[in-house]
Amino acid sequence: MTTIYLETPIKADVHKVFDLARDIDLHQKSTGKTNEKAIAGRTSGLIEEGETVTWRAKHLGVYQTLTTKIISMEKPVRFTDVMLEGAFKSMKHQHIFKNKNDGTLMIDIFEFESPLGIIGRFFNHIFLKNYMKNFLLERNRLIKKIAEI
C-alpha cells in the first residue's frame, strides 16, 4: 500500500473548506489537465455520505473511469471515500479538517495499491506516487485559492 500525506493550511473557516473539498464542480475545475468529468452518480454540487461519483479522465494518455463512494462523513471534521471500481487494486482517501486559530488545516491521507503485484509496486515507486501527489496538490491549490477569497 502506498500512502500520500499532505497538509494544506488555509486561511478560511473550516465549514467553507470542508464544503469546497467535497464540491464536484470545483474538483472538475482543478483537473483541467486530465479533462476529468463526473459522468454518473452525483455529478455536481456537494457530495454526501453514501453517495457515489464516477469520474472519467485521461491519465497517462488513456481515458479511464473511477467510481468512488463516500463511506463516512462527520461535518465539518472529516470524510472518507473509497474506490468501488477503477484502475487501482484499492484506493482510500481520508479528508480531515482541523480548525486552527488563523483558519483550517486540511489534511489528505491518500492510500492506494496498484494491480500487477511487483510490477505495480515498482511503477508506484518510480512514477505513480509522485503523479498522484501532484494531482492532489493541484486540487488543494485551487481549494485554498477559492477559500481565501
MODAJO-V792703 format. One record per backbone hydrogen bond with DSSP energy under -0.5 kcal/mol. CO is the residue of the C=O (numbers start at 0). NH is the residue of the N-H. If there is no record, write none. Layout:
CO&NH + CO&NH
This chain:
1&111 + 3&109 + 5&107 + 7&105 + 9&11 + 9&103 + 12&16 + 13&17 + 14&18 + 15&19 + 16&20 + 17&21 + 18&21 + 19&22 + 21&23 + 21&46 + 22&26 + 23&27 + 24&28 + 25&29 + 26&30 + 27&30 + 28&31 + 30&33 + 30&34 + 30&35 + 31&34 + 33&57 + 36&38 + 36&55 + 39&53 + 40&42 + 44&23 + 44&46 + 47&50 + 50&69 + 51&41 + 52&54 + 52&67 + 53&38 + 53&39 + 54&65 + 55&36 + 56&58 + 56&63 + 58&61 + 61&58 + 63&56 + 65&54 + 65&67 + 66&83 + 66&84 + 67&52 + 68&70 + 68&81 + 69&49 + 71&79 + 73&76 + 73&77 + 76&96 + 77&73 + 78&94 + 79&70 + 79&71 + 80&92 + 81&68 + 84&66 + 86&114 + 89&112 + 90&82 + 91&110 + 92&80 + 93&95 + 93&108 + 94&78 + 95&106 + 96&98 + 97&104 + 99&102 + 102&99 + 103&9 + 103&105 + 104&97 + 104&106 + 105&7 + 106&95 + 107&5 + 107&109 + 108&93 + 108&110 + 109&3 + 110&91 + 111&1 + 112&88 + 112&89 + 115&118 + 115&119 + 116&120 + 117&121 + 118&122 + 119&123 + 120&124 + 121&125 + 122&126 + 122&127 + 123&128 + 126&130 + 127&131 + 128&132 + 129&133 + 130&134 + 131&135 + 132&136 + 133&137 + 134&138 + 135&139 + 136&140 + 137&141 + 138&142 + 139&143 + 140&144 + 141&145 + 142&146 + 143&147 + 145&148
